[in-house]
Amino acid sequence: MDIQKEELLNPNPLFPFRMGFWGEGQVEDRIYSPPHFHEHVEMIFCMKGSFMVTVDDKTEIIHENELICIGGNSVHSTFSKDKGSLIFVMFFAPQFIEVPFNSTVERKYISSFLDMFTIEQGYKVIGDRHGDGMLRSYIENIHREYLENKTGNELSIKGWFYQIITYLLREEEVEYEDSPEDISGKKHIEKAISFIDKHYNEELSVEQMAQMCNLSYHYFSKVFKKVMGQNFKQYIDSVRVSEAEKLMITKDLSINEVAYKVGFFDQGSFYRLYKRVRGFTPTDFKKKLKY
């Protein structure tokens, strides 16, 4: 059996998210997709009836008002014998909810959400425990915002998406525990993060940041990676790339000018870094902005 890799359809580098309905009353009234995988995360909510999902050779039956979250790169397929079934599908790239400037606490919540269906089995099924229809309500709001396409709909959709994550945290569907060690680590590097966010375009070193935080080089490096989920260099790189994208979106600057403003003195170094972080070049990004 052929297993296909799918890309995020109609990718928008500014808003890597798409959604749609499958099933009753839709153009595709039969719920079926052959085995495939993709790098983006998929969430499927059963609006009516039921359907089957197979993820990495494990099969689950998803009933009305249940949600299944499928991690990136998990091979999966969907099928329903019932033509009266209806599902709502959302696809998003992790960067849709994961940005460098989230606070350390927010980053921990988001990382916990992304980890919940990748650590053990590549997916997680979530039911409506209390019958309060909260998940359904959040999803209906996302759908409405997406269709109406009013000014600021990206903010609204992301806001409702964060409501879903908050719901899952409070229902303990997402495992999150802020240990005393985590709290202590955040306090240790707080000054460094604040400084980096303001001076990312300057020459910064681990030694400099460790000294600022009154920590040894090795302890600072260890705590930084544990709290941020990235080492010091990776974090600086991600901040510079994110700031470069903001400039390309909002300013009429050449790539060389953008590179200089985010701390690079030659375009070649910026190109190599950007491609390593994003998987495509700054030129590719600027082309996508025209669509």
Residue pairs with C-beta under 8 A, 6 or more apart in sequence:
1 34
1 35
2 34
2 35
3 35
3 36
3 37
3 75
4 34
4 35
4 36
4 37
5 36
5 37
5 38
6 36
6 37
6 38
7 38
8 16
8 18
8 38
8 39
8 40
8 91
8 93
9 18
9 91
10 18
11 288
12 288
12 291
13 245
13 285
13 288
13 289
14 154
14 249
14 289
15 96
15 154
16 40
16 92
16 93
16 95
16 96
17 90
17 91
17 92
17 93
17 96
17 157
18 90
18 91
18 92
19 88
19 89
19 90
19 91
19 142
19 143
19 146
20 88
20 89
21 47
21 86
21 87
21 88
21 89
22 28
22 31
22 86
22 87
22 89
23 29
23 30
23 31
23 47
23 48
23 49
23 51
23 80
23 83
23 84
23 85
23 86
23 87
24 48
24 49
24 83
24 84
24 85
24 86
25 86
26 86
29 83
30 80
30 83
31 51
31 78
31 79
31 80
31 85
31 87
32 78
32 79
32 80
33 77
33 78
33 79
34 77
35 54
35 75
35 76
35 77
36 75
36 76
36 77
37 72
37 73
37 74
37 75
37 76
38 72
38 73
38 91
39 72
39 73
39 93
40 72
40 91
40 92
40 93
40 94
41 69
41 70
41 71
41 72
41 91
41 92
41 93
41 94
41 114
42 69
42 70
42 76
42 89
42 90
42 91
43 67
43 68
43 69
43 70
43 89
43 90
43 92
44 51
44 53
44 62
44 67
44 68
44 70
44 78
44 87
44 88
44 89
44 90
45 65
45 66
45 67
45 87
45 88
45 89
45 90
45 135
45 136
45 139
46 62
46 63
46 64
46 65
46 66
46 67
46 85
46 86
46 87
47 64
47 86
47 87
47 88
47 136
48 64
48 84
48 85
48 86
49 64
49 80
49 82
49 84
49 85
49 86
50 61
50 62
50 63
50 64
50 80
50 82
50 85
51 61
51 62
51 78
51 79
51 80
51 82
51 85
51 87
52 59
52 60
52 61
52 62
52 78
52 79
52 80
53 59
53 60
53 62
53 68
53 70
53 76
53 77
53 78
53 123
54 60
54 76
54 77
54 78
54 79
55 70
55 74
55 75
55 76
55 121
55 122
55 123
56 74
56 75
56 76
56 121
56 122
58 121
58 123
60 68
60 123
60 125
62 68
62 87
62 125
63 127
65 127
65 128
65 133
65 135
65 136
66 125
66 126
66 127
66 128
67 125
67 126
67 127
67 135
68 123
68 124
68 125
68 126
69 116
69 117
69 123
69 124
69 126
70 76
70 117
70 122
70 123
71 114
71 117
71 118
71 122
71 123
72 94
72 118
74 118
74 122
74 123
76 123
78 87
80 87
88 139
88 143
90 139
90 142
92 161
94 114
96 158
96 161
97 110
97 113
97 114
97 158
97 161
97 162
97 165
98 107
98 110
98 111
98 114
99 242
100 235
100 238
100 239
100 242
101 197
101 239
101 242
102 110
104 186
104 189
104 190
104 193
104 227
104 228
105 178
105 186
107 228
107 229
108 176
108 178
108 182
109 165
109 169
109 174
109 176
110 165
111 229
112 169
112 174
112 175
112 176
113 165
113 168
113 169
113 174
116 124
116 168
116 173
116 174
116 175
117 123
117 124
124 173
126 135
126 168
126 171
126 173
128 134
128 135
128 136
129 171
134 167
135 164
135 167
138 160
138 161
138 163
138 164
138 167
139 164
141 156
141 160
142 157
142 160
142 161
145 153
145 156
145 157
145 160
146 153
146 157
165 174
168 174
169 176
182 226
182 227
185 223
185 226
185 227
186 227
188 213
188 215
188 220
188 223
189 209
189 213
189 220
189 223
189 224
189 227
189 228
191 212
191 213
192 209
192 212
192 213
192 220
192 224
193 228
195 204
195 209
195 212
196 204
196 209
196 235
196 236
196 239
197 239
200 236
200 239
200 240
200 243
200 262
200 263
201 240
201 243
201 261
201 262
201 263
202 263
203 263
204 236
206 217
206 220
206 221
206 232
207 217
209 220
209 224
209 232
210 216
210 217
210 219
210 220
210 221
213 220
215 223
221 231
221 232
224 231
224 232
224 235
225 231
225 232
228 235
230 238
237 273
237 276
237 277
238 277
240 262
240 263
240 264
240 273
241 262
241 273
241 274
241 277
241 278
243 261
243 262
244 258
244 259
244 261
244 262
244 270
244 274
244 282
245 285
247 253
247 258
247 261
247 262
248 255
248 258
248 282
248 285
248 286
248 289
249 289
251 258
253 261
255 267
255 270
255 271
255 282
255 283
255 286
256 267
258 270
258 282
259 266
259 267
259 269
259 270
259 271
262 270
264 270
264 273
270 282
271 281
271 282
274 281
274 282
274 285
275 281
278 285
